[in-house]
Amino acid sequence: KQWYQRRVPITAGDTTKYDTAAKAMSACVSSSTCNGVTKEGTGNFRINTGTTVTTKSGRTCWLKGNEVEKYSSYYFTKKSDYTLNDLGTKKYTTVATAKTACIAASTCTGVVYVASKEFYLSTGHTMSDSSGYIVYFKGGKEVAQQSLTLTSNSYTWKYESPKKLSGAYSGKDTLAAALTACVSDSKCKGVTYASKKYYLATGTTANPGTGQHCWIKKEKSTDCDSALIPLL
């Protein structure tokens, strides 16, 4: 589900209290009448049936948004009783075949269900009311992430992908050379890979980076060196 955060509470709710936002949101997703969650205090969250947002100091609410589905590593946002402009003429008989075709087409913005066994692709971005129709907006592709710990040069390193470190400097041709140089450099906190080079880095926080990888220097270790996986 998508959630929209507001610094004010939603009116109307049930009497069930939850000690975390995650538990309350999970309960809200399972409820057909729940429209959001309000934080009423520390460890005190309530699910709400109301949709009217009102002002109250110290409270925060999350409005339940649209349903999100994952298909073939892509995310589609589902919205009922709407259609998209610029529908194609080719008819698909299942949502699966329509989504597959939409993923393959770079200009496709989504799939529209019109009637039983009638799905069409859209290249438009304008949504309008249409009773009985269902829009499946095409979103981004799921990013495969890796995180593991290895040992090299008497240090443990946390590998993160696809992630990068800030403060890159002094590029090396190989990972082994970069790790060795980082151990000898007190300001180096890790190694970050980009554009076929391994750079020493001063940053300690791994941030998203398409096609990039990083190794964060941790504590000293007496363990034997591990394989420097993944080798790039």
JOGIFEN-V109917 format. One record per backbone hydrogen bond with DSSP energy under -1.0 kcal/mol. NH is the residue of the N-H (numbers start at 1). CO is the residue of the C=O. E is the energy in kcal/mol with one decimal. If there is no record, write none. Layout:
BEGIN
{{NH CO E} {NH CO E}}
END
This chain:
BEGIN
{{2 66 -1.6} {4 63 -2.1} {6 61 -3.5} {11 52 -2.5} {14 47 -1.7} {18 45 -2.6} {24 20 -1.7} {25 21 -2.8} {26 22 -2.2} {27 23 -2.0} {28 24 -2.2} {29 25 -2.5} {30 26 -1.4} {35 48 -3.6} {36 48 -1.1} {37 62 -2.2} {38 46 -2.9} {39 60 -3.7} {40 44 -2.7} {41 44 -1.1} {44 41 -1.9} {45 18 -2.6} {46 38 -2.5} {48 36 -3.1} {50 12 -1.4} {54 9 -2.6} {59 56 -1.5} {60 39 -1.2} {61 6 -3.2} {62 37 -2.8} {63 4 -2.8} {64 35 -2.4} {65 2 -3.4} {69 76 -3.3} {71 74 -3.2} {74 71 -2.0} {75 140 -2.0} {76 69 -3.4} {77 137 -1.9} {78 67 -3.3} {79 135 -2.5} {81 133 -2.9} {83 128 -2.4} {85 126 -1.7} {88 121 -3.1} {92 119 -2.4} {98 94 -1.7} {99 95 -2.5} {100 96 -2.3} {101 97 -2.1} {102 98 -2.2} {103 99 -2.6} {104 100 -1.7} {105 101 -1.1} {108 105 -1.3} {109 122 -3.1} {110 122 -1.1} {111 136 -2.1} {112 120 -2.9} {113 134 -3.1} {114 118 -2.8} {115 118 -1.1} {118 115 -2.3} {119 92 -2.1} {120 112 -2.3} {122 110 -2.4} {123 86 -1.8} {124 85 -1.0} {128 83 -2.0} {130 81 -1.9} {133 130 -1.9} {134 113 -1.6} {135 79 -2.8} {136 111 -3.0} {137 77 -2.8} {138 109 -2.6} {139 75 -3.4} {142 73 -4.2} {146 161 -2.9} {148 159 -1.7} {150 157 -2.5} {152 155 -2.7} {155 152 -1.6} {156 219 -2.6} {157 150 -3.0} {158 216 -2.3} {159 148 -3.4} {160 214 -2.4} {161 146 -2.1} {164 207 -2.6} {169 200 -2.8} {172 198 -2.9} {178 174 -1.7} {179 175 -2.6} {180 176 -2.1} {181 177 -2.2} {182 178 -2.3} {183 179 -1.9} {184 180 -1.2} {188 185 -1.2} {189 201 -3.2} {190 201 -1.1} {191 215 -2.7} {192 199 -2.8} {193 213 -3.4} {194 197 -2.3} {197 194 -1.3} {198 172 -2.6} {199 192 -3.3} {200 169 -2.0} {201 190 -2.3} {203 166 -2.3} {207 164 -2.7} {209 162 -2.0} {212 209 -2.2} {213 193 -1.0} {214 160 -2.0} {215 191 -3.1} {216 158 -2.8} {217 189 -2.4} {218 156 -2.8} {221 154 -2.6} {226 151 -2.8} {229 227 -2.4}}
END
